Amino acid sequence: MSSRRSGKSVSRIKTGSFERRLSLTRAGLFAGTRMASHMATNWLSSKEAREERHKAMLSNQARFLVDELGKLKGSVVKIGQVMALYGEHFLPEEVTAALHTLEDQTTSLEWPAIERVLKAELGDEKLAQLDIDPDPIGAASLGQVHRAVRRSDGLELVLKIQYPGVADAVDSDLNAVAQILKMARLVSFGPEFEDWLEEVREMMHREVDYRLEASTTEKFRKMLADDPRFIVPRVLPEYSSSQVIASTYEHGHPVSSETVGELSLERRSALGKAALELFFRELFIWGEIQTDPNFGNYRIRIAGEEGDDTEHDRIVLLDFGAVQAYSREFLDPVIQMIQASYEDNLEAVIDGGVKLRFMSWDWPQDVLETFGRVCMSVLEPLSGDHDSWPDYAVNSKGQYRWKQSDLPSRVARQAARSAISRYFRVPPSEFVFLNRKLIGVYTFIAVLYSEFNGEPLLRKYLYGEGDDRPDASATSQSTKA
């Protein structure tokens, strides 16, 4: 696996609060002026022409603002990425489409700037113990990752280094982004949007808290230590600080790589089951969920490769910065909806949705029932009613074909055809993050082209039936398949 990455780099990030506010304010004022001019001239056109011109203007506005956000990197870009994921509840479609392009920005910070952070955080004596590759193997909005080797024993490790000034800029950046969206007339402020902003604020503060991430990583490593299907890097506290996390380097292949795709169906399905069960353990037992299912956070360690003498294909879990703890007040209605969906209890599904505050008993009964059925359809791969599965979603052994089922698209079409949108409320932020995780797990399994039925795993966590964790002999047979 190569340790190098291609892409652009910059010598510095605008980290001064005045400098960043000036850039954002200037962008907001310019966008607001353009929108005001557009509104003043567009009313003379026909209704159809006005709608087309307005959509085009929204796209132009969004692209302009995205370009400006991208220049600043740091939490501004991360905030934009989060808004892209959940903005459909607040922002026009054209705006969320433009914001999604922020996810592709991988500009890194040049080595001299990163080296200054390492010297300030770890000191010359600690740095002298390491040989650090100046070329990053990964870059994101809040920091970048470099490989290193400890000179005393050859231990391979990675250093996740936070960009300078990012943690201090979170609050001002979030306020500034919200303000320019308002100045550009792309969002209307209200209680729901304000509540959502506060949730994003809390999430951002968690993500820049590297000491919290380090302790969470160690916590998950210990919780998964006895499960041979997972690898969690070991944190090295002697090389870690508030802006640096040092951990063991864990090799593996990208989930969507050709090498992983060439594994037997049995082995790919075993990996898919492991991913689903990990989600169930997070949800039903731990109450702590890694809510960022970005595929960059996962690798696949193939048994027997690169000196690996184990008999298990394993999932390497790399990032715990977005772990969120949920209260029983939230989790209990979620689990109620899952169990009710499995038991085909529509009324209990609706009751759970009402408890979670995105459904209401004063809606028309047909709308409640439609919405409830849409929620139930999300759990199709976990259902015991296999007769309801589309023919193309079932293989010759009666197993669910996660990729071929096209479930997310079918659910979206089902929702779009209903009257839900006229009544649908903005869901609580916790539910949005949890839904993102579920979609991520489904996508992970689909990319592996896994084929298996999720019902036994669900019953294990709903009713305590059985234990599908593989023992050494079972996985050994799977590896040889």
Secondary structure, 3 states (H helix, E strand, C coil): CCCCCCCCEECCCCCCHHHHHHHHHHHHHHHHHHHHHHHHHHCCCCHHHHHHHHHHHHHHHHHHHHHHHHHHCHHHHHHHHHHHHHHHHCCCHHHHHHHHHHHHCCCEECHHHHHHHHHHHHHHHHHCCEEECCCCCEECCCEEEEEEEECCCCCEEEEEEECCCHHHHHHHHHHHHHHHHHHCCCCCCCHHHHHHHHHHHHHHHHHCCHHHHHHHHHHHHHHCCCCCCEECCCECHHHCCCCEEEEECCCCECCCCHHHHCCCHHHHHHHHHHHHHHHHHHHHHHCEEECCCCHHHEEEECCCHHHCCCCCCEEEECCCCCEEECCHHHHHHHHHHHHHHHCCCHHHHHHHHHHCCCCCCCCCHHHHHHHHHHHHHCCHHHCCCHHHCCHHHECCCCCEECCCCCHHHHHHHHHHCCCHHHHCCCCCHHHHHHHHHHHHHHHHHHHCCCECCCHHHHHHHHHCCCCCCCCHHHHHHHHHC
